[in-house]
Amino acid sequence: MVSSSDIRRLDGEIDSLRESMRWLPERVYALEHPSGGVLERPPVKPVERPAPTVPVAPAREVTAEPIERRPAP
């Protein structure tokens, strides 16, 4: 019997594969000989991945107020 943790693990692997396949061309063709051997593969143009971006908070002006020191009682 398959446990729920196995299902969650497999779901994660499937999501990971889908994400990695997102960058593949729509279709990859290979001309196959009837005997099962590959005759030729058309050239596949490499897919450029966008550079990962790190979210950055917008710049803001910071002003410091002087700290008022009071003598200890």
CHARMM internal coordinates of N, CA and C (Angstrom, degrees):
IC EDIT
DIST 1 N 1 CA 1.4536
DIST 1 CA 1 C 1.5317
ANGL 1 N 1 CA 1 C 109.17
DIST 1 C 2 N 1.3086
ANGL 1 CA 1 C 2 N 116.02
DIHE 1 N 1 CA 1 C 2 N 145.10
DIST 2 N 2 CA 1.4631
ANGL 1 C 2 N 2 CA 121.41
DIHE 1 CA 1 C 2 N 2 CA -178.10
DIST 2 CA 2 C 1.5194
ANGL 2 N 2 CA 2 C 109.02
DIHE 1 C 2 N 2 CA 2 C -92.08
DIST 2 C 3 N 1.3225
ANGL 2 CA 2 C 3 N 115.66
DIHE 2 N 2 CA 2 C 3 N 129.26
DIST 3 N 3 CA 1.4684
ANGL 2 C 3 N 3 CA 119.25
DIHE 2 CA 2 C 3 N 3 CA -179.17
DIST 3 CA 3 C 1.5266
ANGL 3 N 3 CA 3 C 110.35
DIHE 2 C 3 N 3 CA 3 C -84.73
DIST 3 C 4 N 1.3112
ANGL 3 CA 3 C 4 N 115.85
DIHE 3 N 3 CA 3 C 4 N 162.03
DIST 4 N 4 CA 1.4629
ANGL 3 C 4 N 4 CA 120.20
DIHE 3 CA 3 C 4 N 4 CA -179.58
DIST 4 CA 4 C 1.5260
ANGL 4 N 4 CA 4 C 110.93
DIHE 3 C 4 N 4 CA 4 C -66.41
DIST 4 C 5 N 1.3374
ANGL 4 CA 4 C 5 N 118.07
DIHE 4 N 4 CA 4 C 5 N -30.26
DIST 5 N 5 CA 1.4726
ANGL 4 C 5 N 5 CA 119.66
DIHE 4 CA 4 C 5 N 5 CA 177.82
DIST 5 CA 5 C 1.5281
ANGL 5 N 5 CA 5 C 110.58
DIHE 4 C 5 N 5 CA 5 C -68.45
DIST 5 C 6 N 1.3509
ANGL 5 CA 5 C 6 N 117.09
DIHE 5 N 5 CA 5 C 6 N -35.38
DIST 6 N 6 CA 1.4647
ANGL 5 C 6 N 6 CA 120.08
DIHE 5 CA 5 C 6 N 6 CA 175.65
DIST 6 CA 6 C 1.5214
ANGL 6 N 6 CA 6 C 110.35
DIHE 5 C 6 N 6 CA 6 C -64.05
DIST 6 C 7 N 1.3142
ANGL 6 CA 6 C 7 N 116.51
DIHE 6 N 6 CA 6 C 7 N -41.61
DIST 7 N 7 CA 1.4662
ANGL 6 C 7 N 7 CA 120.81
DIHE 6 CA 6 C 7 N 7 CA -179.82
DIST 7 CA 7 C 1.5224
ANGL 7 N 7 CA 7 C 110.16
DIHE 6 C 7 N 7 CA 7 C -63.80
DIST 7 C 8 N 1.3391
ANGL 7 CA 7 C 8 N 117.30
DIHE 7 N 7 CA 7 C 8 N -43.88
DIST 8 N 8 CA 1.4714
ANGL 7 C 8 N 8 CA 120.43
DIHE 7 CA 7 C 8 N 8 CA 178.68
DIST 8 CA 8 C 1.5283
ANGL 8 N 8 CA 8 C 110.99
DIHE 7 C 8 N 8 CA 8 C -63.05
DIST 8 C 9 N 1.3402
ANGL 8 CA 8 C 9 N 116.53
DIHE 8 N 8 CA 8 C 9 N -40.53
DIST 9 N 9 CA 1.4657
ANGL 8 C 9 N 9 CA 120.61
DIHE 8 CA 8 C 9 N 9 CA 179.50
DIST 9 CA 9 C 1.5257
ANGL 9 N 9 CA 9 C 110.26
DIHE 8 C 9 N 9 CA 9 C -63.77
DIST 9 C 10 N 1.3317
ANGL 9 CA 9 C 10 N 116.41
DIHE 9 N 9 CA 9 C 10 N -44.74
DIST 10 N 10 CA 1.4640
ANGL 9 C 10 N 10 CA 120.25
DIHE 9 CA 9 C 10 N 10 CA 179.18
DIST 10 CA 10 C 1.5250
ANGL 10 N 10 CA 10 C 111.39
DIHE 9 C 10 N 10 CA 10 C -66.32
DIST 10 C 11 N 1.3278
ANGL 10 CA 10 C 11 N 117.74
DIHE 10 N 10 CA 10 C 11 N -38.07
DIST 11 N 11 CA 1.4650
ANGL 10 C 11 N 11 CA 120.57
DIHE 10 CA 10 C 11 N 11 CA 176.11
DIST 11 CA 11 C 1.5231
ANGL 11 N 11 CA 11 C 110.27
DIHE 10 C 11 N 11 CA 11 C -59.59
DIST 11 C 12 N 1.3310
ANGL 11 CA 11 C 12 N 116.61
DIHE 11 N 11 CA 11 C 12 N -40.95
DIST 12 N 12 CA 1.4634
ANGL 11 C 12 N 12 CA 120.64
DIHE 11 CA 11 C 12 N 12 CA 178.27
DIST 12 CA 12 C 1.5180
ANGL 12 N 12 CA 12 C 111.44
DIHE 11 C 12 N 12 CA 12 C -64.45
DIST 12 C 13 N 1.3297
ANGL 12 CA 12 C 13 N 117.00
DIHE 12 N 12 CA 12 C 13 N -41.28
DIST 13 N 13 CA 1.4635
ANGL 12 C 13 N 13 CA 120.79
DIHE 12 CA 12 C 13 N 13 CA 178.67
DIST 13 CA 13 C 1.5238
ANGL 13 N 13 CA 13 C 110.69
DIHE 12 C 13 N 13 CA 13 C -65.39
DIST 13 C 14 N 1.3306
ANGL 13 CA 13 C 14 N 117.32
DIHE 13 N 13 CA 13 C 14 N -40.37
DIST 14 N 14 CA 1.4636
ANGL 13 C 14 N 14 CA 121.28
DIHE 13 CA 13 C 14 N 14 CA 178.67
DIST 14 CA 14 C 1.5198
ANGL 14 N 14 CA 14 C 110.00
DIHE 13 C 14 N 14 CA 14 C -63.41
DIST 14 C 15 N 1.3331
ANGL 14 CA 14 C 15 N 117.20
DIHE 14 N 14 CA 14 C 15 N -44.65
DIST 15 N 15 CA 1.4672
ANGL 14 C 15 N 15 CA 120.37
DIHE 14 CA 14 C 15 N 15 CA 178.21
DIST 15 CA 15 C 1.5208
ANGL 15 N 15 CA 15 C 110.93
DIHE 14 C 15 N 15 CA 15 C -61.00
DIST 15 C 16 N 1.3338
ANGL 15 CA 15 C 16 N 116.92
DIHE 15 N 15 CA 15 C 16 N -40.31
DIST 16 N 16 CA 1.4613
ANGL 15 C 16 N 16 CA 121.32
DIHE 15 CA 15 C 16 N 16 CA 179.21
DIST 16 CA 16 C 1.5275
ANGL 16 N 16 CA 16 C 110.58
DIHE 15 C 16 N 16 CA 16 C -63.71
DIST 16 C 17 N 1.3365
ANGL 16 CA 16 C 17 N 116.80
DIHE 16 N 16 CA 16 C 17 N -42.94
DIST 17 N 17 CA 1.4636
ANGL 16 C 17 N 17 CA 120.36
DIHE 16 CA 16 C 17 N 17 CA 178.22
DIST 17 CA 17 C 1.5202
ANGL 17 N 17 CA 17 C 111.34
DIHE 16 C 17 N 17 CA 17 C -65.00
DIST 17 C 18 N 1.3247
ANGL 17 CA 17 C 18 N 116.99
DIHE 17 N 17 CA 17 C 18 N -41.20
DIST 18 N 18 CA 1.4664
ANGL 17 C 18 N 18 CA 119.58
DIHE 17 CA 17 C 18 N 18 CA 178.28
DIST 18 CA 18 C 1.5225
ANGL 18 N 18 CA 18 C 110.66
DIHE 17 C 18 N 18 CA 18 C -60.67
DIST 18 C 19 N 1.3351
ANGL 18 CA 18 C 19 N 116.40
DIHE 18 N 18 CA 18 C 19 N -41.15
DIST 19 N 19 CA 1.4631
ANGL 18 C 19 N 19 CA 120.69
DIHE 18 CA 18 C 19 N 19 CA -179.90
DIST 19 CA 19 C 1.5274
ANGL 19 N 19 CA 19 C 110.34
DIHE 18 C 19 N 19 CA 19 C -64.20
DIST 19 C 20 N 1.3458
ANGL 19 CA 19 C 20 N 117.41
DIHE 19 N 19 CA 19 C 20 N -42.50
DIST 20 N 20 CA 1.4623
ANGL 19 C 20 N 20 CA 119.25
DIHE 19 CA 19 C 20 N 20 CA -179.43
DIST 20 CA 20 C 1.5265
ANGL 20 N 20 CA 20 C 111.28
DIHE 19 C 20 N 20 CA 20 C -70.53
DIST 20 C 21 N 1.3323
ANGL 20 CA 20 C 21 N 117.65
DIHE 20 N 20 CA 20 C 21 N -31.05
DIST 21 N 21 CA 1.4642
ANGL 20 C 21 N 21 CA 120.58
DIHE 20 CA 20 C 21 N 21 CA 179.41
DIST 21 CA 21 C 1.5233
ANGL 21 N 21 CA 21 C 111.96
DIHE 20 C 21 N 21 CA 21 C -76.26
DIST 21 C 22 N 1.3147
ANGL 21 CA 21 C 22 N 117.31
DIHE 21 N 21 CA 21 C 22 N -15.37
DIST 22 N 22 CA 1.4546
ANGL 21 C 22 N 22 CA 120.50
DIHE 21 CA 21 C 22 N 22 CA -179.15
DIST 22 CA 22 C 1.5267
ANGL 22 N 22 CA 22 C 110.87
DIHE 21 C 22 N 22 CA 22 C -58.14
DIST 22 C 23 N 1.3313
ANGL 22 CA 22 C 23 N 116.98
DIHE 22 N 22 CA 22 C 23 N -28.34
DIST 23 N 23 CA 1.4610
ANGL 22 C 23 N 23 CA 121.03
DIHE 22 CA 22 C 23 N 23 CA -175.72
DIST 23 CA 23 C 1.5248
ANGL 23 N 23 CA 23 C 112.10
DIHE 22 C 23 N 23 CA 23 C -89.09
DIST 23 C 24 N 1.3297
ANGL 23 CA 23 C 24 N 118.28
DIHE 23 N 23 CA 23 C 24 N -6.10
DIST 24 N 24 CA 1.4589
ANGL 23 C 24 N 24 CA 120.28
DIHE 23 CA 23 C 24 N 24 CA 179.27
DIST 24 CA 24 C 1.5249
ANGL 24 N 24 CA 24 C 110.08
DIHE 23 C 24 N 24 CA 24 C -76.86
DIST 24 C 25 N 1.3395
ANGL 24 CA 24 C 25 N 116.78
DIHE 24 N 24 CA 24 C 25 N 153.20
DIST 25 N 25 CA 1.4671
ANGL 24 C 25 N 25 CA 118.77
DIHE 24 CA 24 C 25 N 25 CA 174.55
DIST 25 CA 25 C 1.5307
ANGL 25 N 25 CA 25 C 109.65
DIHE 24 C 25 N 25 CA 25 C -60.52
DIST 25 C 26 N 1.3334
ANGL 25 CA 25 C 26 N 115.33
DIHE 25 N 25 CA 25 C 26 N 160.54
DIST 26 N 26 CA 1.4701
ANGL 25 C 26 N 26 CA 120.15
DIHE 25 CA 25 C 26 N 26 CA -179.19
DIST 26 CA 26 C 1.5296
ANGL 26 N 26 CA 26 C 111.03
DIHE 25 C 26 N 26 CA 26 C -52.56
DIST 26 C 27 N 1.3173
ANGL 26 CA 26 C 27 N 115.42
DIHE 26 N 26 CA 26 C 27 N -45.79
DIST 27 N 27 CA 1.4675
ANGL 26 C 27 N 27 CA 119.14
DIHE 26 CA 26 C 27 N 27 CA -179.31
DIST 27 CA 27 C 1.5190
ANGL 27 N 27 CA 27 C 108.97
DIHE 26 C 27 N 27 CA 27 C -139.05
DIST 27 C 28 N 1.3014
ANGL 27 CA 27 C 28 N 116.87
DIHE 27 N 27 CA 27 C 28 N 143.30
DIST 28 N 28 CA 1.4579
ANGL 27 C 28 N 28 CA 122.05
DIHE 27 CA 27 C 28 N 28 CA 173.89
DIST 28 CA 28 C 1.5210
ANGL 28 N 28 CA 28 C 105.76
DIHE 27 C 28 N 28 CA 28 C -116.78
DIST 28 C 29 N 1.3308
ANGL 28 CA 28 C 29 N 115.28
DIHE 28 N 28 CA 28 C 29 N 121.51
DIST 29 N 29 CA 1.4522
ANGL 28 C 29 N 29 CA 119.89
DIHE 28 CA 28 C 29 N 29 CA -175.09
DIST 29 CA 29 C 1.5239
ANGL 29 N 29 CA 29 C 110.79
DIHE 28 C 29 N 29 CA 29 C -101.51
DIST 29 C 30 N 1.2913
ANGL 29 CA 29 C 30 N 116.68
DIHE 29 N 29 CA 29 C 30 N 145.13
DIST 30 N 30 CA 1.4613
ANGL 29 C 30 N 30 CA 122.64
DIHE 29 CA 29 C 30 N 30 CA 170.68
DIST 30 CA 30 C 1.5244
ANGL 30 N 30 CA 30 C 106.22
DIHE 29 C 30 N 30 CA 30 C -141.34
DIST 30 C 31 N 1.3225
ANGL 30 CA 30 C 31 N 115.89
DIHE 30 N 30 CA 30 C 31 N 128.36
DIST 31 N 31 CA 1.4590
ANGL 30 C 31 N 31 CA 119.90
DIHE 30 CA 30 C 31 N 31 CA 177.52
DIST 31 CA 31 C 1.5249
ANGL 31 N 31 CA 31 C 107.23
DIHE 30 C 31 N 31 CA 31 C -83.48
DIST 31 C 32 N 1.3038
ANGL 31 CA 31 C 32 N 116.08
DIHE 31 N 31 CA 31 C 32 N 120.05
DIST 32 N 32 CA 1.4586
ANGL 31 C 32 N 32 CA 119.77
DIHE 31 CA 31 C 32 N 32 CA -176.12
DIST 32 CA 32 C 1.5205
ANGL 32 N 32 CA 32 C 110.90
DIHE 31 C 32 N 32 CA 32 C -108.57
DIST 32 C 33 N 1.3024
ANGL 32 CA 32 C 33 N 114.84
DIHE 32 N 32 CA 32 C 33 N 140.56
DIST 33 N 33 CA 1.4567
ANGL 32 C 33 N 33 CA 122.00
DIHE 32 CA 32 C 33 N 33 CA 174.66
DIST 33 CA 33 C 1.5246
ANGL 33 N 33 CA 33 C 106.74
DIHE 32 C 33 N 33 CA 33 C -76.85
DIST 33 C 34 N 1.3317
ANGL 33 CA 33 C 34 N 118.09
DIHE 33 N 33 CA 33 C 34 N 148.26
DIST 34 N 34 CA 1.4693
ANGL 33 C 34 N 34 CA 119.50
DIHE 33 CA 33 C 34 N 34 CA 179.42
DIST 34 CA 34 C 1.5339
ANGL 34 N 34 CA 34 C 113.40
DIHE 33 C 34 N 34 CA 34 C -54.44
DIST 34 C 35 N 1.3267
ANGL 34 CA 34 C 35 N 117.56
DIHE 34 N 34 CA 34 C 35 N -24.99
DIST 35 N 35 CA 1.4676
ANGL 34 C 35 N 35 CA 119.40
DIHE 34 CA 34 C 35 N 35 CA 179.74
DIST 35 CA 35 C 1.5249
ANGL 35 N 35 CA 35 C 111.43
DIHE 34 C 35 N 35 CA 35 C -75.84
DIST 35 C 36 N 1.3324
ANGL 35 CA 35 C 36 N 116.81
DIHE 35 N 35 CA 35 C 36 N -9.05
DIST 36 N 36 CA 1.4574
ANGL 35 C 36 N 36 CA 120.14
DIHE 35 CA 35 C 36 N 36 CA 178.06
DIST 36 CA 36 C 1.5154
ANGL 36 N 36 CA 36 C 113.87
DIHE 35 C 36 N 36 CA 36 C 107.79
DIST 36 C 37 N 1.3346
ANGL 36 CA 36 C 37 N 117.66
DIHE 36 N 36 CA 36 C 37 N -10.06
DIST 37 N 37 CA 1.4680
ANGL 36 C 37 N 37 CA 119.91
DIHE 36 CA 36 C 37 N 37 CA 179.41
DIST 37 CA 37 C 1.5209
ANGL 37 N 37 CA 37 C 111.02
DIHE 36 C 37 N 37 CA 37 C -81.45
DIST 37 C 38 N 1.2981
ANGL 37 CA 37 C 38 N 116.30
DIHE 37 N 37 CA 37 C 38 N 150.61
DIST 38 N 38 CA 1.4630
ANGL 37 C 38 N 38 CA 120.98
DIHE 37 CA 37 C 38 N 38 CA 179.14
DIST 38 CA 38 C 1.5173
ANGL 38 N 38 CA 38 C 108.17
DIHE 37 C 38 N 38 CA 38 C -87.75
DIST 38 C 39 N 1.3485
ANGL 38 CA 38 C 39 N 116.68
DIHE 38 N 38 CA 38 C 39 N 124.79
DIST 39 N 39 CA 1.4589
ANGL 38 C 39 N 39 CA 121.26
DIHE 38 CA 38 C 39 N 39 CA 179.40
DIST 39 CA 39 C 1.5253
ANGL 39 N 39 CA 39 C 111.30
DIHE 38 C 39 N 39 CA 39 C -80.85
DIST 39 C 40 N 1.3032
ANGL 39 CA 39 C 40 N 116.06
DIHE 39 N 39 CA 39 C 40 N -47.62
DIST 40 N 40 CA 1.4605
ANGL 39 C 40 N 40 CA 119.65
DIHE 39 CA 39 C 40 N 40 CA -172.55
DIST 40 CA 40 C 1.5214
ANGL 40 N 40 CA 40 C 108.85
DIHE 39 C 40 N 40 CA 40 C -159.03
DIST 40 C 41 N 1.2859
ANGL 40 CA 40 C 41 N 115.66
DIHE 40 N 40 CA 40 C 41 N 146.31
DIST 41 N 41 CA 1.4637
ANGL 40 C 41 N 41 CA 120.35
DIHE 40 CA 40 C 41 N 41 CA 174.00
DIST 41 CA 41 C 1.5139
ANGL 41 N 41 CA 41 C 107.62
DIHE 40 C 41 N 41 CA 41 C -116.95
DIST 41 C 42 N 1.3174
ANGL 41 CA 41 C 42 N 117.32
DIHE 41 N 41 CA 41 C 42 N 122.57
DIST 42 N 42 CA 1.4620
ANGL 41 C 42 N 42 CA 118.64
DIHE 41 CA 41 C 42 N 42 CA 176.07
DIST 42 CA 42 C 1.5273
ANGL 42 N 42 CA 42 C 109.57
DIHE 41 C 42 N 42 CA 42 C -61.99
DIST 42 C 43 N 1.3411
ANGL 42 CA 42 C 43 N 117.07
DIHE 42 N 42 CA 42 C 43 N 147.76
DIST 43 N 43 CA 1.4644
ANGL 42 C 43 N 43 CA 118.12
DIHE 42 CA 42 C 43 N 43 CA 179.93
DIST 43 CA 43 C 1.5265
ANGL 43 N 43 CA 43 C 111.10
DIHE 42 C 43 N 43 CA 43 C -62.71
DIST 43 C 44 N 1.3110
ANGL 43 CA 43 C 44 N 115.39
DIHE 43 N 43 CA 43 C 44 N 137.89
DIST 44 N 44 CA 1.4615
ANGL 43 C 44 N 44 CA 121.09
DIHE 43 CA 43 C 44 N 44 CA 179.20
DIST 44 CA 44 C 1.5174
ANGL 44 N 44 CA 44 C 107.66
DIHE 43 C 44 N 44 CA 44 C -108.67
DIST 44 C 45 N 1.3191
ANGL 44 CA 44 C 45 N 115.14
DIHE 44 N 44 CA 44 C 45 N 123.16
DIST 45 N 45 CA 1.4587
ANGL 44 C 45 N 45 CA 119.51
DIHE 44 CA 44 C 45 N 45 CA 179.70
DIST 45 CA 45 C 1.5289
ANGL 45 N 45 CA 45 C 108.73
DIHE 44 C 45 N 45 CA 45 C -68.87
DIST 45 C 46 N 1.3420
ANGL 45 CA 45 C 46 N 117.00
DIHE 45 N 45 CA 45 C 46 N 130.55
DIST 46 N 46 CA 1.4670
ANGL 45 C 46 N 46 CA 117.63
DIHE 45 CA 45 C 46 N 46 CA 179.95
DIST 46 CA 46 C 1.5250
ANGL 46 N 46 CA 46 C 111.22
DIHE 45 C 46 N 46 CA 46 C -64.46
DIST 46 C 47 N 1.3072
ANGL 46 CA 46 C 47 N 114.86
DIHE 46 N 46 CA 46 C 47 N 144.79
DIST 47 N 47 CA 1.4634
ANGL 46 C 47 N 47 CA 120.69
DIHE 46 CA 46 C 47 N 47 CA -179.56
DIST 47 CA 47 C 1.5194
ANGL 47 N 47 CA 47 C 107.74
DIHE 46 C 47 N 47 CA 47 C -94.89
DIST 47 C 48 N 1.3278
ANGL 47 CA 47 C 48 N 115.84
DIHE 47 N 47 CA 47 C 48 N 126.44
DIST 48 N 48 CA 1.4599
ANGL 47 C 48 N 48 CA 119.51
DIHE 47 CA 47 C 48 N 48 CA 178.67
DIST 48 CA 48 C 1.5201
ANGL 48 N 48 CA 48 C 108.95
DIHE 47 C 48 N 48 CA 48 C -85.37
DIST 48 C 49 N 1.3095
ANGL 48 CA 48 C 49 N 114.90
DIHE 48 N 48 CA 48 C 49 N 126.02
DIST 49 N 49 CA 1.4617
ANGL 48 C 49 N 49 CA 119.68
DIHE 48 CA 48 C 49 N 49 CA 178.14
DIST 49 CA 49 C 1.5236
ANGL 49 N 49 CA 49 C 108.67
DIHE 48 C 49 N 49 CA 49 C -90.26
DIST 49 C 50 N 1.3075
ANGL 49 CA 49 C 50 N 117.13
DIHE 49 N 49 CA 49 C 50 N 138.78
DIST 50 N 50 CA 1.4624
ANGL 49 C 50 N 50 CA 118.24
DIHE 49 CA 49 C 50 N 50 CA 176.67
DIST 50 CA 50 C 1.5282
ANGL 50 N 50 CA 50 C 110.03
DIHE 49 C 50 N 50 CA 50 C -67.99
DIST 50 C 51 N 1.3202
ANGL 50 CA 50 C 51 N 114.91
DIHE 50 N 50 CA 50 C 51 N 147.40
DIST 51 N 51 CA 1.4654
ANGL 50 C 51 N 51 CA 119.34
DIHE 50 CA 50 C 51 N 51 CA 178.85
DIST 51 CA 51 C 1.5221
ANGL 51 N 51 CA 51 C 109.07
DIHE 50 C 51 N 51 CA 51 C -65.60
DIST 51 C 52 N 1.3219
ANGL 51 CA 51 C 52 N 117.33
DIHE 51 N 51 CA 51 C 52 N 139.12
DIST 52 N 52 CA 1.4641
ANGL 51 C 52 N 52 CA 118.51
DIHE 51 CA 51 C 52 N 52 CA 178.34
DIST 52 CA 52 C 1.5261
ANGL 52 N 52 CA 52 C 110.30
DIHE 51 C 52 N 52 CA 52 C -64.99
DIST 52 C 53 N 1.2922
ANGL 52 CA 52 C 53 N 115.46
DIHE 52 N 52 CA 52 C 53 N 141.40
DIST 53 N 53 CA 1.4567
ANGL 52 C 53 N 53 CA 119.45
DIHE 52 CA 52 C 53 N 53 CA -179.72
DIST 53 CA 53 C 1.5152
ANGL 53 N 53 CA 53 C 109.50
DIHE 52 C 53 N 53 CA 53 C -113.08
DIST 53 C 54 N 1.3006
ANGL 53 CA 53 C 54 N 114.65
DIHE 53 N 53 CA 53 C 54 N 144.87
DIST 54 N 54 CA 1.4602
ANGL 53 C 54 N 54 CA 120.81
DIHE 53 CA 53 C 54 N 54 CA 178.84
DIST 54 CA 54 C 1.5166
ANGL 54 N 54 CA 54 C 107.12
DIHE 53 C 54 N 54 CA 54 C -106.93
DIST 54 C 55 N 1.3174
ANGL 54 CA 54 C 55 N 118.00
DIHE 54 N 54 CA 54 C 55 N 124.53
DIST 55 N 55 CA 1.4595
ANGL 54 C 55 N 55 CA 118.58
DIHE 54 CA 54 C 55 N 55 CA -179.79
DIST 55 CA 55 C 1.5275
ANGL 55 N 55 CA 55 C 110.27
DIHE 54 C 55 N 55 CA 55 C -64.36
DIST 55 C 56 N 1.3194
ANGL 55 CA 55 C 56 N 114.55
DIHE 55 N 55 CA 55 C 56 N 133.31
DIST 56 N 56 CA 1.4590
ANGL 55 C 56 N 56 CA 120.42
DIHE 55 CA 55 C 56 N 56 CA -179.15
DIST 56 CA 56 C 1.5207
ANGL 56 N 56 CA 56 C 107.85
DIHE 55 C 56 N 56 CA 56 C -123.16
DIST 56 C 57 N 1.3124
ANGL 56 CA 56 C 57 N 115.77
DIHE 56 N 56 CA 56 C 57 N 133.62
DIST 57 N 57 CA 1.4671
ANGL 56 C 57 N 57 CA 120.01
DIHE 56 CA 56 C 57 N 57 CA 178.77
DIST 57 CA 57 C 1.5296
ANGL 57 N 57 CA 57 C 108.55
DIHE 56 C 57 N 57 CA 57 C -68.30
DIST 57 C 58 N 1.3267
ANGL 57 CA 57 C 58 N 117.27
DIHE 57 N 57 CA 57 C 58 N 144.44
DIST 58 N 58 CA 1.4632
ANGL 57 C 58 N 58 CA 119.00
DIHE 57 CA 57 C 58 N 58 CA 179.15
DIST 58 CA 58 C 1.5274
ANGL 58 N 58 CA 58 C 110.43
DIHE 57 C 58 N 58 CA 58 C -63.53
DIST 58 C 59 N 1.3320
ANGL 58 CA 58 C 59 N 114.73
DIHE 58 N 58 CA 58 C 59 N 147.79
DIST 59 N 59 CA 1.4663
ANGL 58 C 59 N 59 CA 119.65
DIHE 58 CA 58 C 59 N 59 CA -179.52
DIST 59 CA 59 C 1.5225
ANGL 59 N 59 CA 59 C 109.22
DIHE 58 C 59 N 59 CA 59 C -68.17
DIST 59 C 60 N 1.3117
ANGL 59 CA 59 C 60 N 115.86
DIHE 59 N 59 CA 59 C 60 N 144.03
DIST 60 N 60 CA 1.4582
ANGL 59 C 60 N 60 CA 119.68
DIHE 59 CA 59 C 60 N 60 CA 177.52
DIST 60 CA 60 C 1.5208
ANGL 60 N 60 CA 60 C 108.37
DIHE 59 C 60 N 60 CA 60 C -142.92
DIST 60 C 61 N 1.3006
ANGL 60 CA 60 C 61 N 114.76
DIHE 60 N 60 CA 60 C 61 N 153.87
DIST 61 N 61 CA 1.4547
ANGL 60 C 61 N 61 CA 119.59
DIHE 60 CA 60 C 61 N 61 CA -179.39
DIST 61 CA 61 C 1.5271
ANGL 61 N 61 CA 61 C 108.50
DIHE 60 C 61 N 61 CA 61 C -80.12
DIST 61 C 62 N 1.3165
ANGL 61 CA 61 C 62 N 115.10
DIHE 61 N 61 CA 61 C 62 N 132.46
DIST 62 N 62 CA 1.4608
ANGL 61 C 62 N 62 CA 119.99
DIHE 61 CA 61 C 62 N 62 CA -179.52
DIST 62 CA 62 C 1.5195
ANGL 62 N 62 CA 62 C 108.08
DIHE 61 C 62 N 62 CA 62 C -114.65
DIST 62 C 63 N 1.2998
ANGL 62 CA 62 C 63 N 115.58
DIHE 62 N 62 CA 62 C 63 N 125.91
DIST 63 N 63 CA 1.4670
ANGL 62 C 63 N 63 CA 119.67
DIHE 62 CA 62 C 63 N 63 CA 176.46
DIST 63 CA 63 C 1.5170
ANGL 63 N 63 CA 63 C 107.64
DIHE 62 C 63 N 63 CA 63 C -117.64
DIST 63 C 64 N 1.3060
ANGL 63 CA 63 C 64 N 115.31
DIHE 63 N 63 CA 63 C 64 N 137.12
DIST 64 N 64 CA 1.4640
ANGL 63 C 64 N 64 CA 120.05
DIHE 63 CA 63 C 64 N 64 CA -178.95
DIST 64 CA 64 C 1.5180
ANGL 64 N 64 CA 64 C 109.22
DIHE 63 C 64 N 64 CA 64 C -102.33
DIST 64 C 65 N 1.2966
ANGL 64 CA 64 C 65 N 115.35
DIHE 64 N 64 CA 64 C 65 N 129.90
DIST 65 N 65 CA 1.4651
ANGL 64 C 65 N 65 CA 120.91
DIHE 64 CA 64 C 65 N 65 CA 175.54
DIST 65 CA 65 C 1.5216
ANGL 65 N 65 CA 65 C 107.55
DIHE 64 C 65 N 65 CA 65 C -90.04
DIST 65 C 66 N 1.3371
ANGL 65 CA 65 C 66 N 117.98
DIHE 65 N 65 CA 65 C 66 N 140.16
DIST 66 N 66 CA 1.4673
ANGL 65 C 66 N 66 CA 118.82
DIHE 65 CA 65 C 66 N 66 CA 178.27
DIST 66 CA 66 C 1.5265
ANGL 66 N 66 CA 66 C 110.29
DIHE 65 C 66 N 66 CA 66 C -64.39
DIST 66 C 67 N 1.3153
ANGL 66 CA 66 C 67 N 115.77
DIHE 66 N 66 CA 66 C 67 N 141.88
DIST 67 N 67 CA 1.4644
ANGL 66 C 67 N 67 CA 121.02
DIHE 66 CA 66 C 67 N 67 CA 179.36
DIST 67 CA 67 C 1.5236
ANGL 67 N 67 CA 67 C 108.06
DIHE 66 C 67 N 67 CA 67 C -84.93
DIST 67 C 68 N 1.3083
ANGL 67 CA 67 C 68 N 114.95
DIHE 67 N 67 CA 67 C 68 N 127.03
DIST 68 N 68 CA 1.4659
ANGL 67 C 68 N 68 CA 119.51
DIHE 67 CA 67 C 68 N 68 CA -179.60
DIST 68 CA 68 C 1.5244
ANGL 68 N 68 CA 68 C 108.43
DIHE 67 C 68 N 68 CA 68 C -85.07
DIST 68 C 69 N 1.3208
ANGL 68 CA 68 C 69 N 115.73
DIHE 68 N 68 CA 68 C 69 N 118.51
DIST 69 N 69 CA 1.4655
ANGL 68 C 69 N 69 CA 120.81
DIHE 68 CA 68 C 69 N 69 CA -178.62
DIST 69 CA 69 C 1.5257
ANGL 69 N 69 CA 69 C 108.80
DIHE 68 C 69 N 69 CA 69 C -95.57
DIST 69 C 70 N 1.2893
ANGL 69 CA 69 C 70 N 115.55
DIHE 69 N 69 CA 69 C 70 N 130.54
DIST 70 N 70 CA 1.4685
ANGL 69 C 70 N 70 CA 120.95
DIHE 69 CA 69 C 70 N 70 CA 177.73
DIST 70 CA 70 C 1.5218
ANGL 70 N 70 CA 70 C 108.40
DIHE 69 C 70 N 70 CA 70 C -114.69
DIST 70 C 71 N 1.3166
ANGL 70 CA 70 C 71 N 117.18
DIHE 70 N 70 CA 70 C 71 N 144.15
DIST 71 N 71 CA 1.4681
ANGL 70 C 71 N 71 CA 118.22
DIHE 70 CA 70 C 71 N 71 CA 178.21
DIST 71 CA 71 C 1.5348
ANGL 71 N 71 CA 71 C 110.46
DIHE 70 C 71 N 71 CA 71 C -66.33
DIST 71 C 72 N 1.2989
ANGL 71 CA 71 C 72 N 115.88
DIHE 71 N 71 CA 71 C 72 N 145.18
DIST 72 N 72 CA 1.4652
ANGL 71 C 72 N 72 CA 120.60
DIHE 71 CA 71 C 72 N 72 CA 178.99
DIST 72 CA 72 C 1.5194
ANGL 72 N 72 CA 72 C 109.63
DIHE 71 C 72 N 72 CA 72 C -66.83
DIST 72 C 73 N 1.3355
ANGL 72 CA 72 C 73 N 118.65
DIHE 72 N 72 CA 72 C 73 N 140.09
DIST 73 N 73 CA 1.4751
ANGL 72 C 73 N 73 CA 120.47
DIHE 72 CA 72 C 73 N 73 CA -178.91
DIST 73 CA 73 C 1.5169
ANGL 73 N 73 CA 73 C 112.89
DIHE 72 C 73 N 73 CA 73 C -68.99
END
COOR INIT
IC SEED 1 N 1 CA 1 C
IC BUILD
